[in-house]
Amino acid sequence: MKVIVARVPEAILNEIDILVKTGRYSSRAEVIRVAVRDLIRKEFVSARSALKVYG
């Protein structure tokens, strides 16, 4: 796994910390990995749908 550095607004970091403190996720890194994974899946689904409409 590669390491990346990203700047995150404090308000979002606070919300991430709440997710970790409540036990929904084990770490900040896990929250961010899940969020990125879900965004990528969503974007690829949208791209495939757009290709069907325009292709």
C-alpha distances in whole Angstrom, upper triangle without the diagonal:
4,7,10,13,16,19,21,24,25,27,24,22,25,25,21,22,25,23,21,25,26,24,22,19,17,16,16,12,13,15,14,11,14,16,14,14,17,18,17,19,22,22,22,24,26,26,27,30,31,31,33,36,36,35
4,7,10,13,17,18,22,24,26,22,21,24,24,21,22,25,23,22,25,27,25,24,20,19,17,16,12,14,16,13,12,15,16,14,14,18,18,17,19,22,22,22,25,26,26,27,30,31,31,33,36,35,35
4,7,10,14,15,19,21,23,20,18,21,22,18,20,23,21,20,23,25,24,23,19,18,15,13,10,13,15,12,11,15,16,14,15,19,18,18,20,23,22,23,26,27,27,29,32,32,32,35,37,37,37
4,7,10,12,16,18,20,18,16,20,20,17,19,22,21,20,23,25,24,23,19,19,16,13,11,13,14,11,11,15,15,12,15,18,17,16,20,21,21,22,25,26,25,28,30,30,31,34,35,35,35
4,7,10,13,15,18,15,14,18,19,16,17,21,20,19,22,25,24,23,20,19,16,13,11,14,15,11,13,16,15,14,16,19,18,18,21,23,22,24,27,27,27,30,32,32,33,36,37,36,37
4,6,10,12,15,12,11,15,16,14,16,19,19,18,21,23,23,22,19,19,16,12,11,14,14,10,12,15,13,12,16,17,16,17,20,21,20,22,25,25,25,28,30,30,31,34,35,35,36
4,7,9,12,10,10,13,15,13,15,18,18,18,21,23,24,22,20,20,17,13,13,16,15,12,15,17,15,14,18,19,18,19,22,22,22,24,27,26,27,30,31,31,33,36,36,36,37
4,6,8,7,6,10,11,10,12,15,15,16,18,20,21,20,18,19,15,11,12,15,13,11,14,16,13,13,17,18,16,18,21,21,21,24,26,25,26,29,30,30,32,35,35,36,37
4,5,5,6,9,10,11,12,15,16,17,18,20,22,21,19,20,17,14,15,17,15,13,17,18,15,16,20,20,18,21,24,23,23,26,28,27,28,31,32,32,34,37,36,37,39
4,5,5,6,9,10,10,12,14,15,16,18,20,20,18,19,16,13,15,18,15,14,18,19,17,18,22,22,21,23,26,25,26,29,30,30,31,34,35,35,37,39,39,40,42
4,5,5,6,9,10,11,13,15,15,17,19,18,18,19,17,14,16,18,15,14,18,18,16,18,21,21,20,23,25,24,25,28,29,28,30,33,33,33,36,38,38,39,41
4,5,5,6,9,10,11,13,14,16,17,16,15,17,14,11,13,14,11,11,15,15,12,14,17,17,16,19,21,20,21,24,25,25,27,30,30,30,33,35,35,36,38
4,5,5,6,9,10,11,12,14,16,15,14,15,12,8,11,13,10,10,14,15,13,15,18,18,18,20,23,22,23,26,27,27,29,32,32,33,35,37,38,39,40
4,5,5,6,9,10,10,12,14,14,14,15,13,10,14,15,12,13,17,17,15,18,20,20,20,23,25,24,26,29,30,30,32,34,34,35,38,40,40,41,43
4,5,5,6,9,10,11,13,12,12,14,12,10,13,13,10,12,15,14,13,16,18,17,18,21,22,22,23,26,27,27,29,31,32,32,35,37,37,38,40
4,5,5,6,9,10,11,10,9,11,9,6,9,10,7,8,12,12,10,13,16,15,16,19,20,20,22,25,25,26,28,30,31,32,34,36,36,38,39
4,5,5,6,9,10,10,9,10,8,7,11,11,9,11,14,14,14,17,19,19,20,22,24,24,26,28,29,30,32,34,34,36,38,39,40,41,43
4,5,5,6,9,9,9,11,10,10,13,13,11,13,16,15,15,18,20,19,20,23,24,24,26,29,29,30,32,34,34,36,38,40,40,42,43
4,6,5,7,5,6,9,9,8,11,10,8,11,13,12,12,16,17,16,18,21,21,21,24,26,26,27,30,31,32,33,36,37,37,39,41
4,5,5,6,5,6,6,7,10,9,8,11,13,13,13,16,18,18,20,22,23,23,26,28,28,29,32,33,34,35,38,39,40,42,43
4,5,8,8,8,9,10,13,13,12,15,17,16,17,20,21,21,23,26,26,27,29,31,32,33,35,37,37,39,41,42,43,45,46
4,6,8,9,11,12,15,14,12,16,18,16,17,20,21,21,23,25,26,26,29,31,31,32,34,36,36,38,40,41,42,44,45
4,5,6,9,11,14,12,11,15,16,15,16,19,20,19,22,24,24,25,28,29,29,31,34,35,35,37,39,40,41,43,44
4,7,9,11,13,10,9,13,14,12,13,17,17,16,19,21,21,21,24,26,26,27,30,31,31,34,36,36,38,40,41
4,6,8,9,6,6,10,11,10,11,14,15,15,17,19,20,21,23,25,25,27,29,30,31,33,35,36,37,39,40
4,7,8,7,8,11,12,12,14,16,16,17,20,21,22,23,26,27,28,30,31,32,34,36,37,38,40,42,42
4,5,5,7,9,10,11,13,14,16,17,19,20,21,23,25,26,27,29,31,32,33,35,37,38,39,41,41
4,5,5,6,9,10,11,12,14,16,17,18,20,21,23,25,26,27,29,30,32,33,35,37,38,39,40
4,5,5,6,9,10,11,12,14,15,16,18,20,21,23,24,26,27,29,30,31,33,35,36,37,38
4,5,5,6,8,10,10,12,14,15,16,18,20,21,23,24,26,27,29,30,32,33,35,36,37
4,6,5,6,9,10,11,12,14,16,16,18,20,21,23,24,26,27,29,30,32,33,34,35
4,5,5,6,8,10,10,12,14,15,16,18,20,21,22,24,26,27,28,30,32,33,33
4,5,5,6,9,10,11,12,14,15,17,18,20,21,23,24,26,27,29,30,31,32
4,6,5,6,9,10,11,12,14,15,16,18,20,21,23,24,26,27,29,30,31
4,5,5,6,9,10,11,12,14,15,16,18,20,21,22,24,26,27,28,29
4,5,5,6,9,10,10,12,14,15,16,18,20,21,22,24,26,27,27
4,5,5,6,9,10,11,12,14,15,17,18,20,21,23,25,26,26
4,5,5,6,9,10,11,12,14,15,17,18,20,21,23,24,25
4,5,5,6,9,10,10,12,14,15,16,18,20,21,22,23
4,5,5,6,9,10,10,12,14,15,16,18,20,21,21
4,6,5,6,9,10,11,12,14,15,17,19,20,20
4,6,5,6,9,10,11,12,14,16,17,18,19
4,5,5,6,9,10,10,12,14,15,16,17
4,5,5,6,8,10,10,12,14,15,15
4,5,5,6,9,10,11,12,14,15
4,5,5,6,9,10,11,12,13
4,5,5,6,9,10,10,11
4,5,5,6,9,10,10
4,5,5,6,9,10
4,5,5,6,8
4,5,5,5
4,6,5
4,6
4
